Amino acid sequence: MVIRGMNLSLIIACIVIILALIVLPLIVSYKAEKRERNNKNEWDKIKEYGNKINNKTREKY
């Protein structure tokens, strides 16, 4: 039920603001998780490099 005296534009503006407050944090957290997955720490890089060299060495013999 709409309260008397409230304009339709005011109601729509409130709904848009509420949706923005819900959706924006979800987008920010999704981007942060994606960035976290792409950034490997140094130990993971060293491990991958070691595995790569080991595989090359095994292929030679």
Contact map, one row per residue, 1 for C-alpha under 8 A:
1110000000000000000000000000000000000000000000000000000000000
1111010000000000000000000000000000000000000000000000000000000
1111110000000000000000000000000000000000000000000000000000000
0111110000000000000000000000000000000000000000000000000000000
0011111000000000000000000000000000000000000000000000000000000
0111111101100000000000000000000000000000000000000000000000000
0000111111100000000000000000000000000000000000000000000000000
0000011111110000000000000000000000000000000000000000000000000
0000001111111000000000000000000000000000000000000000000000000
0000011111111100000000000000000000000000000000000000000000000
0000011111111110000000000000000000000000000000000000000000000
0000000111111111000000000000000000000000000000000000000000000
0000000011111111100000000000000000000000000000000000000000000
0000000001111111110000000000000000000000000000000000000000000
0000000000111111111000000000000000000000000000000000000000000
0000000000011111111100000000000000000000000000000000000000000
0000000000001111111110000000000000000000000000000000000000000
0000000000000111111111000000000000000000000000000000000000000
0000000000000011111111100000000000000000000000000000000000000
0000000000000001111111110000000000000000000000000000000000000
0000000000000000111111111000000000000000000000000000000000000
0000000000000000011111111100000000000000000000000000000000000
0000000000000000001111111110000000000000000000000000000000000
0000000000000000000111111111000000000000000000000000000000000
0000000000000000000011111111100000000000000000000000000000000
0000000000000000000001111111110000000000000000000000000000000
0000000000000000000000111111111000000000000000000000000000000
0000000000000000000000011111111100000000000000000000000000000
0000000000000000000000001111111110000000000000000000000000000
0000000000000000000000000111111111000000000000000000000000000
0000000000000000000000000011111111100000000000000000000000000
0000000000000000000000000001111111110000000000000000000000000
0000000000000000000000000000111111111000000000000000000000000
0000000000000000000000000000011111111100000000000000000000000
0000000000000000000000000000001111111110000000000000000000000
0000000000000000000000000000000111111111000000000000000000000
0000000000000000000000000000000011111111000000000000000000000
0000000000000000000000000000000001111111000000000000000000000
0000000000000000000000000000000000111111100000000000000000000
0000000000000000000000000000000000011111110110000000000000000
0000000000000000000000000000000000000011111110000000000000000
0000000000000000000000000000000000000001111111000000000000000
0000000000000000000000000000000000000000111111100000000000000
0000000000000000000000000000000000000001111111110000000000000
0000000000000000000000000000000000000001111111111000000000000
0000000000000000000000000000000000000000011111111100000000000
0000000000000000000000000000000000000000001111111110000000000
0000000000000000000000000000000000000000000111111111000000000
0000000000000000000000000000000000000000000011111111100000000
0000000000000000000000000000000000000000000001111111110000000
0000000000000000000000000000000000000000000000111111111000000
0000000000000000000000000000000000000000000000011111111100000
0000000000000000000000000000000000000000000000001111111110000
0000000000000000000000000000000000000000000000000111111111000
0000000000000000000000000000000000000000000000000011111111100
0000000000000000000000000000000000000000000000000001111111110
0000000000000000000000000000000000000000000000000000111111111
0000000000000000000000000000000000000000000000000000011111111
0000000000000000000000000000000000000000000000000000001111111
0000000000000000000000000000000000000000000000000000000111111
0000000000000000000000000000000000000000000000000000000011111
